[in-house]
Amino acid sequence: MIAGVSGLPVNVVVTVGREIDPAELGDQPPNVRVERFIPIADVLARSDLVVSHGGSGTVIGALAFGLPQVLIPMGADQPLNADRCQALGVAMVLDAMNSTADTIGAATAVALRDPSYRAKASLIRDEITTLPDARSAGSLLERVARTRTPMSRT
């Protein structure tokens, strides 16, 4: 992935998790920053696109910021998330077993260049902003538990 996107005229942020030392990936070009962890909201707020494995947290985060995506699912919920994002027109999806630096770079370039991905992701972001927040859900659950009456559909 790094080899595929580092040649593009973009800044790249890569997180590897707590178990991997970023130094294990070797020296990187000046436009690539590798870290164990960065709060995702900090990165997404300054991003134009997300390239990831398509895990739920990253996909939802990217959509909440209206960002197009290139997804390379590997397992768990990732293939389902990727399929849905592709169907919604917010992501390009690549096969993890057959992707190369060139195919990842090319897909990333297309997703950055094609405004339809961002436009559709922005529509979903706008829908997300109209949803109640977690405090509302907590209040609702407390009310249902206290009154033992189901939520009305009105």
C-alpha positions in Angstrom: 0.0 0.0 0.0 2.7 2.4 0.9 4.6 1.8 -2.3 1.4 2.3 -4.3 0.4 5.6 -2.8 3.7 7.2 -1.8 4.4 8.1 -5.5 1.3 10.1 -5.7 1.3 13.9 -5.0 -0.2 13.3 -1.6 0.8 13.1 2.1 0.3 9.6 3.5 -0.4 8.6 7.1 0.0 5.0 8.0 -0.8 3.4 11.3 0.5 0.0 12.1 -0.9 -0.7 15.6 0.8 -1.1 18.9 2.5 -4.5 18.2 4.6 -3.3 15.2 7.5 -0.9 15.4 7.2 1.7 12.5 10.9 1.3 12.0 10.2 -2.2 10.8 8.8 -0.7 7.6 12.2 0.9 6.8 12.9 4.4 5.6 10.0 6.1 3.9 9.7 9.0 1.4 9.2 12.4 2.9 5.5 12.4 2.2 4.9 9.2 4.3 4.4 9.2 8.1 4.2 5.9 9.8 3.0 5.7 13.4 1.7 3.1 15.8 -1.4 5.0 16.6 -3.0 8.4 15.8 -6.6 9.2 16.9 -8.6 8.6 13.7 -10.6 11.8 14.0 -7.4 13.8 14.0 -6.3 12.2 10.7 -9.7 12.1 9.0 -10.4 15.8 9.6 -7.4 16.6 7.4 -7.8 13.9 4.8 -9.0 13.7 1.2 -9.3 9.9 1.0 -8.9 6.8 3.1 -7.1 3.6 2.0 -7.8 0.8 4.4 -8.7 -2.8 5.0 -12.4 -1.8 5.4 -12.9 -2.4 9.1 -16.1 -0.9 10.6 -14.5 1.8 12.6 -12.4 3.2 9.7 -15.3 2.9 7.2 -17.8 4.7 9.5 -15.2 7.3 10.4 -14.4 8.0 6.8 -18.1 8.3 5.9 -18.7 10.6 8.9 -16.1 12.9 7.3 -17.5 12.5 3.8 -14.3 10.8 2.5 -14.1 8.5 -0.5 -12.3 5.2 0.1 -10.1 2.6 -1.5 -10.8 -0.7 0.4 -8.7 -3.8 0.5 -10.7 -6.2 2.7 -9.0 -9.2 4.2 -11.5 -10.8 6.6 -14.0 -10.5 9.4 -16.6 -7.8 8.5 -14.3 -6.1 6.0 -15.6 -7.8 2.8 -19.2 -6.9 3.7 -18.3 -3.3 4.5 -16.4 -3.0 1.3 -19.2 -4.5 -0.8 -21.7 -2.1 0.7 -19.4 0.9 0.2 -18.8 -0.1 -3.4 -22.6 -0.4 -4.0 -23.1 3.0 -2.5 -20.5 4.5 -4.8 -18.2 5.8 -2.0 -15.3 3.3 -2.5 -13.3 1.4 -4.9 -12.6 -2.2 -3.7 -9.5 -4.2 -4.5 -8.8 -7.9 -3.9 -6.2 -8.3 -1.2 -4.7 -11.4 -2.8 -4.2 -9.8 -6.2 -3.5 -6.1 -5.4 -0.1 -4.7 -6.2 1.5 -1.4 -5.5 0.5 -0.3 -9.1 -3.2 -1.3 -8.7 -3.4 0.3 -5.3 -1.8 3.5 -6.6 -4.0 3.5 -9.7 -7.2 3.0 -7.7 -6.2 5.7 -5.2 -5.5 8.1 -8.1 -8.9 7.4 -9.7 -10.8 7.8 -6.3 -9.1 11.1 -5.7 -9.7 12.4 -9.3 -13.3 11.2 -9.7 -15.6 13.6 -7.9 -18.5 11.1 -7.8 -16.9 9.2 -4.9 -16.6 12.3 -2.7 -20.1 13.5 -3.7 -21.7 10.3 -2.6 -19.6 10.1 0.6 -20.6 13.7 1.4 -24.3 12.7 1.0 -23.8 10.0 3.6 -21.9 12.4 5.9 -24.9 14.7 5.7 -27.2 11.9 6.6 -25.0 10.9 9.5 -25.1 14.4 10.9 -28.9 14.2 11.2 -28.8 11.1 13.4 -29.2 11.3 17.1 -25.9 11.1 19.1 -24.9 8.4 21.6 -26.3 10.4 24.5 -29.8 10.2 22.9 -29.4 6.4 22.6 -28.4 6.2 26.3 -31.4 8.3 27.3 -33.7 6.2 25.3 -32.4 2.9 26.7 -32.7 4.3 30.2 -36.4 5.3 29.6 -37.2 1.9 28.1 -35.6 0.1 31.0 -37.4 2.3 33.5 -40.8 2.2 32.0 -40.6 -1.2 30.4 -42.5 0.1 27.4 -41.2 -0.2 23.9 -40.3 2.9 21.9 -43.2 4.3 19.9 -42.7 4.5 16.1 -43.9 8.1 15.9 
